[in-house]
Each structure stands twice: as structure tokens, then as C-alpha cells.
Amino acid sequence: MILKIILFFKQYAFEWLLMLFSVGIPFALDMGPAFYGILATFFIFLTLRRLSYWSFFVVFLFVLITCVLFLPQIIWFGHPPVTMIGAFFETDLQESKEFVQSLPLYSYAISLLTLLFGGYILYLGKKKIYLHNKKQNLITAVIAILAIGLTLYRPLAKMKEYQAFKWSASRTAIISFYASIYDNIQEYQALKEELSKGIEGTPAWQITATQPPYQNYVLIIGESVRKDYMHLYGFPEENTPFLDKAYGTVIDGYTATAPNTTASLLRSFMQMKGDKDFIYANNLISLAKNAGFETFWLSNQGLTGEFDTPIAKLAFLCDHKEFTKKGDYASMNYHDSILLPLFSKYLHKKSHSPRLFILHIMGSHVNFESRLEHPIHYNYYNRKISAYIQTIEQTDTLLKDIHELLQKNGDSFSILYFSDHGLMTQDRNSMFTSLTHGDTNPNKACYQVPFVLLSSDDTQHKVVKANKSAFRFLDGFAHWLGIQEASLRSDYDFLSPKNDTLKVFNQYENVPFEGLEEDEIMTNN
């Protein structure tokens, strides 16, 4: 009896392993498994093999390679939404290298095992023999019809809701995955084209008055800093010695709009109509320029080869712009301190107009150790977390140096520092624990970021505990610069103790911030 069972499994080993692989595909591609979708995938593969080994080989190998390449990223981040597709197109070679290095080794080990498993299935499929007679052809036809029916069922059922036939609605993972990637690329390209046309249009600002209290304004855009890893906000390691004591105001409760750079800054820096529509021409640069400010953008974040990322397009509206790296194959990993001589050069050029300097730094971008100018000197939880808290210390030093340059210059000034987004804990309580972007299922830590305002006439260190939303950034920005504009709230003050209603963009839609999960810091205890 046992021998018969063994022989049975041996005879149909190809089909059993093919079914097992079909079960794993929706998990490998993070597509949401459904029993009939798994059956459809299995039937598609089986139909192809019964018709021709080589047609099966080509399709199966393509799917296998997809799983192998996407698995490390899927394990770490989940299925890529349109904002992550955008990040892919806007990433240069250096950042791509850092991204690959940031993924844990076990994710690559799982990919390798998947490749070996898929290779064994191809080997068994080559040895498998299917007869081509009337009965077997009928069985093949029935399997094919079932595969087609199960694949088309949900897209047809959802046509009324979507008002279109969408392959991405299918529960057959090997169909819906590629369709969703295609749809996301199309959506990204459409958004980019809309941005290109809109940002170069004529802004509709109606400025009624401009009375800037300071000569020089410096907006420093931090990267990937969550406030609870800063001593300034109660973290036990003293990694913010300058900000801890600097005269100015710290906002405890500022919330970013989105969990990655582009989505966050677009929603902070551009006027919006409702929750989805951007008025691209109405942005912080056009507002400042229309109010008579001379504008500067100094960036240590890269450009792509085509110089066409959304944030780069915003930067190119400025009167003066400098990028430390061009984002092509020659891109290098420069430390943020490289911006200091550039900033000093422009600062010492006298101007009769008020000036707005925007410094976009790499800060605490993933692959933390590569951000550091000096060896890691912290010993907190593990090497990755230690490197992360040291990147915050390094940014604190940069802020100190910028503050000193402004003081030595002698003109009145105001510095505003905030981070574009935070990070979330990955692989908590394991040897692989790290912090990563919340591109899928972001929690509160992805949005809770530092916000500090330091001005030349500040005489004490203050902390204001208030919920402030980055969706209101343009209102506060105009108030900070002393600009009154008809469509903005002139009475909105970053430093007011009045709470904002907090909503955040979760990569798909705006949701209430309070509904998100907590994400506590890692501790040495």
C-alpha cells in the first residue's frame, strides 16, 4: 500500500510540485491568494505543458525569474504601489546599489531556494510525457477553459464597479501582478506628464502683502528621520547636542503627509484641490518668487539621467540650483557636509531681496552606515540601529554648522528643519532588525518627524506640543516668510499650540492618522 502511494506521487511529482509552486506565487508576489486564482495559475501552466514543453518553459521561466527578482523586495516592502514605482524610476545607480545592499541576506537565500525549486520543476516537466490523442486533447481543452474562466471571472464581475475591464482585478497572480505593475507605471507616467505641464504653467497666487521679518530663510529638508530616535524628543542616547540647547522652537507633534520622499514633499510643497488633485503651478517656489524672494536649491539628493524627477522639477524653478550628484552612472555617495561650501558661497553674495535657501540632504536615508563620515561610535541594539542614530547626530552637526555660518554672516535669519518622512521597524526582535520605508502598510512612525524653527532673534529654547499636519505646510510657510495670499490662511502659524486634524496618505488614499498602528523604538533592555 505504501509502495503504491510512493509510486503514485512519483508518477505525478511534476503536477504536485507545480501545484505547490502555484500556491506560493501569490505569496511571493504579495497579490492576495484566492483558491480559484491558484487553481487558474496551475491550470494555465498545466495547459501549456500538455500542449508543448517549450511554451511551458518560456512562460514558467519568465514567472520564476519574476518571483526570484521581486521576492527580496516583496519580503521587505510588500507589493509595490504606484509611489514605489515612481521611486524606482527616480533612483540612480548609487541608490539602487544601496537598496540592494540594505535588504537582508535571508531574503536572497529564499530567492535562491525558489530558483532551485523552479529549476527542478522545469527538469521534471522536460521528462514528463503527455500523450496527444483525442481523449488527452479533450482533457487539455477542459483544463484550458477552466483556466480562462477562473482568470476572467473577477475582472468581468468588477466591470460595473471599475467601469472598465481590468486584468489587474483578476485573482490569477501570474496575470494580475504584471497587469498591476503596468497600470502603476501608466499612472506614474500620467502623473509625471501632468506635473511637467502644470509646474511650468502660470501660478495663480494672489499675493496681497509681503513683510518678511528676516533677510535669509533656510529650509532644510531632512531625510528618513523619525523623531523618537532623537534625544531632542526623549531618546536615551544624546545624539542631538546642538538642537537640545539651541534657541528656537521645537514642534512635538508634526506629522508628514506620506511615507516616502516624493509623495510627502509633493503634498507638502504644492497646493491641493481636495485630497487628490494638485495645482502644480502653485507651489512653495512660485509663491516665494512671486513675493519677491531670491530662491536657491542646494541638494545632496541625486537627479536621474533625464533630470525629470518631480522634486528636481520643483528645484529647477529656483533662481539658483546646485546638485552634488547628477544621478547617472557616475553618481557618488557624498556626505551632506558637501553642501556647506555651496551654501556659504551663495550666502556671502549680498542681495537687496529677501532670500530663501532650500537644502535637501541625504540625512538618514536607508543603508545608514554609508551616510556616515566617521566610524560608528554608538553601541545601541545592533549595528544598523547604531548607524541610524549616528546619522541623526551627523545631521545635528550639519544644522549647527549652518547656524554658525548664518550668525557669522550678520544678516537676520530663520532656519526651518523637518524630515520628509520617518521609517518603520522591520524584523523586530531579530538579528536582522532594521528601519525601512513604509511603502506598504505604513504605521505611525513613518509620519512622526522632527520640526524645528531657529531664528536669529530667538532668546530661549521652547517646545510646543501640538498636532501639526504637513498638509498645512504652505499655509505655515507663507506665514513664516511674511506673505499674505488670498487662497492661503494668513493666520496659520507653525508655532501655534492649536491642533490640526491629522490625516496621512498611505500610498493609496488619505486616512486618519490615529487609526494607524504604533511602532515603538528598539531598546537595549
Residue, then its C-alpha position, 0 to 999 in steps of 0.5 A: m500500500i505504501l509502495k503504491i502511494i510512493l509510486f503514485f506521487k512519483q508518477y505525478a511529482f511534476e503536477w504536485l510540485l507545480m501545484l505547490f509552486s502555484v500556491g506560493i506565487p501569490f505569496a511571493l508576489d504579495m497579490g492576495p491568494a484566492f483558491y480559484g486564482i491558484l487553481a487558474t495559475f496551475f491550470i494555465f501552466l498545466t495547459l501549456r505543458r500538455l500542449s508543448y514543453w517549450s511554451f511551458f518553459v518560456v512562460f514558467l521561466f519568465v514567472l520564476i525569474t519574476c518571483v526570484l527578482f521581486l521576492p527580496q523586495i516583496i519580503w521587505f516592502g510588500h507589493p509595490p504601489v504606484t509611489m514605489i514605482g515612481a521611486f524606482f524610476e527616480t533612483d540612480l545607480q548609487e541608490s539602487k546599489e544601496f537598496v540592494q545592499s540594505l535588504p537582508l541576506y535571508s531574503y536572497a537565500i529564499s530567492l535562491l531556494t525558489l530558483l532551485f525549486g523552479g529549476y527542478i520543476l522545469y527538469l521534471g516537466k522536460k521528462k514528463i510525457y503527455l500523450h496527444n490523442k483525442k481523449q488527452n486533447l479533450i482533457t487539455a481543452v477542459i483544463a484550458i477553459l477552466a483556466i480562462g474562466l477562473t482568470l476572467y471571472r473577477p475582472l468581468a464581475k468588477m466591470k460595473e464597479y471599475q467601469a472598465f475591464k481590468w486584468s489587474a482585478s483578476r485573482t490569477a497572480i501570474i496575470s494580475f501582478y504584471a497587469s498591476i505593475y503596468d497600470n502603476i507605471q501608466e499612472y506614474q507616467a500620467l502623473k509625471e506628464e501632468l506635473s511637467k505641464g502644470i509646474e511650468g504653467t502660470p501660478a495663480w497666487q494672489i499675493t496681497a502683502t509681503q513683510p518678511p521679518y528676516q533677510n535669509y530663510v533656510l529650509i532644510i529638508g531632512e531625510s528618513v528621520r523619525k523623531d523618537y530616535m532623537h534625544l531632542y524628543g526623549f531618546p536615551e542616547e544624546n545624539t542631538p547636542f546642538l538642537d537640545k540647547a539651541y534657541g528656537t522652537v521645537i514642534d512635538g507633534y508634526t506629522a508628514t503627509a506620506p511615507n516616502t520622499t516624493a509623495s510627502l514633499l509633493r503634498s507638502f510643497m504644492q497646493m491641493k484641490g481636495d485630497k487628490d488633485f494638485i495645482y502644480a503651478n502653485n507651489l512653495i517656489s512660485l509663491a516665494k518668487n512671486a513675493g519677491f524672494e531670491t530662491f536657491w536649491l542646494s541638494n545632496q539628493g541625486l537627479t536621474g539621467e533625464f533630470d525629470t524627477p518631480i522634486a528636481k522639477l520643483a528645484f529647477l524653478c529656483d533662481h539658483k540650483e546646485f546638485t552634488k550628484k547628477g544621478d547617472y552612472a557616475s553618481m557618488n555617495y557624498h556626505d551632506s557636509i558637501l553642501l556647506p561650501l555651496f551654501s556659504k558661497y551663495l550666502h556671502k553674495k549680498s542681495h537687496s531681496p529677501r532670500l530663501f535657501i532650500l537644502h535637501i540632504m541625504g540625512s538618514h536615508v536607508n543603508f545608514e552606515s554609508r551616510l556616515e563620515h566617521p566610524i560608528h561610535y554608538n553601541y545601541y541594539n545592533r549595528k544598523i540601529s547604531a548607524y541610524i542614530q549616528t546619522i541623526e547626530q551627523t545631521d545635528t552637526l550639519l544644522k549647527d554648522i549652518h547656524e554658525l555660518l548664518q550668525k557669522n554672516g550678520d544678516s537676520f535669519s530663520i532656519l526651518y528643519f523637518s524630515d520628509h518622512g520617518l521609517m518603520t521597524q522591520d524584523r523586530n526582535s531579530m538579528f536582522t532588525s532594521l528601519t525601512h520605508g513604509d511603502t506598504n502598510p505604513n504605521k505611525a512612525c513613518y509620519q512622526v518627524p522632527f520640526v524645528l524653527l531657529s531664528s536669529d532673534d530667538t532668546q530661549h529654547k521652547v517646545v510646543k506640543a501640538n498636532k501639526s499636519a504637513f498638509r498645512f505646510l504652505d499655509g505655515f510657510a507663507h506665514w513664516l516668510g511674511i506673505q499674505e495670499a488670498s487662497l492661503r490662511s494668513d493666520y496659520d502659524f507653525l508655532s501655534p499650540k492649536n491642533d490640526t486634524l491629522k490625516v496621512f496618505n498611505q500610498y493609496e488614499n488619505v486616512p486618519f492618522e490615529g487609526l494607524e498602528e504604533d511602532e515603538i523604538m528598539t531598546n537595549n533592555 
